Amino acid sequence: MKALLVETHNICDFIKLLRKGDNDMAVIYKNLIIEGYRTFKSVPNVIKPKVKEVLEQLGLPELAKEE
């Protein structure tokens, strides 16, 4: 189920990136966090608020913690 959710959002994210590129780094970090390659703590402070917002919109607020 998680893989399907991630894949669906990856496709949607790709379409959004084609339309406008303002969230591209937040989307990249969101994907890295979901896949387990990065943690929220490793996200640059400049984009942490946007990454947190994206994760919360996906119903994954537990991944947007500094722990």
Backbone hydrogen bonds, N-H to C=O, Kabsch-Sander energy under -0.5 kcal/mol:
donor,donor_aa,acceptor,acceptor_aa,energy
5,L,1,M,-2.5
6,V,2,K,-2.7
7,E,3,A,-2.7
8,T,4,L,-2.6
9,H,5,L,-2.2
10,N,6,V,-2.4
11,I,7,E,-2.0
12,C,8,T,-2.1
13,D,9,H,-3.0
14,F,10,N,-2.2
15,I,11,I,-2.1
16,K,12,C,-2.3
17,L,13,D,-2.5
18,L,14,F,-1.8
19,R,15,I,-1.5
20,K,16,K,-2.9
24,D,21,G,-1.1
27,V,23,N,-2.6
28,I,24,D,-2.3
29,Y,25,M,-2.7
30,K,26,A,-2.4
31,N,27,V,-2.3
32,L,28,I,-2.2
33,I,29,Y,-2.5
34,I,30,K,-2.5
35,E,31,N,-2.3
36,G,32,L,-0.5
36,G,33,I,-0.9
37,Y,32,L,-2.1
38,R,32,L,-1.4
42,S,39,T,-1.0
43,V,40,F,-1.4
47,I,44,P,-1.4
48,K,44,P,-0.9
51,V,47,I,-2.5
52,K,48,K,-2.9
53,E,49,P,-2.1
54,V,50,K,-2.4
55,L,51,V,-2.6
56,E,52,K,-2.5
57,Q,53,E,-2.2
58,L,54,V,-1.3
59,G,56,E,-1.4
60,L,55,L,-2.8
63,L,60,L,-1.7
64,A,61,P,-1.4
